[in-house]
């Protein structure tokens, strides 16, 4: 048990990143709609707290393969609580929550024929 300002105890070396679990959007969406949702998230995320540099590193990590993503989060000092990157913290204890749609495509993505 710690004080309200304490950082969660996480052993960063034991948190290897992994792909997020498959997920389904509430309704089928196109790749263009998914891109728009992602762009809106990344454009607004820094306004809800945390450091812009950490948000930028998380965005770069979501666009990279798992090996490069691991290097990015390690070098940025990001504390990964969930190995799929849905929940992370910076070294000051600020919380960063990433929705599934920025991490992977939904199972009901509409592919162009």
Steps between C-alpha positions, in 0.01 A plus 500: 500500500640837401405862501277649234800634307695176496578324176362149456762237574576335169813313396555643154741224399225238539250679274566393144254650260245283324233553240159605635219248514264495200212742541185595315371853439133566581433509126713412196730788403722576203876554513436873436266519802754318715773742391277796584428357848873449558592849378237657727628302798863597447410864432305531827681259736769745621226741614385250764827497690842347490798612298485561126832315458351187658189521282726536195706197607183296556373596155829396343488171694148422377616547139807277545554125517524352851883503514527866402202588721679341798811708426291819472319452833821399676696799372215740587485366857140387458373262768282242332223368728318300232731332247262592215563872577141570606628636833835673552658753735786742469776530759302771682198273538279659234257250350468431127208288381488388138177372341503180295439685176842669509674170574348265242231461240154372599394155386207657316705746291346541154762406242478654156393223263 
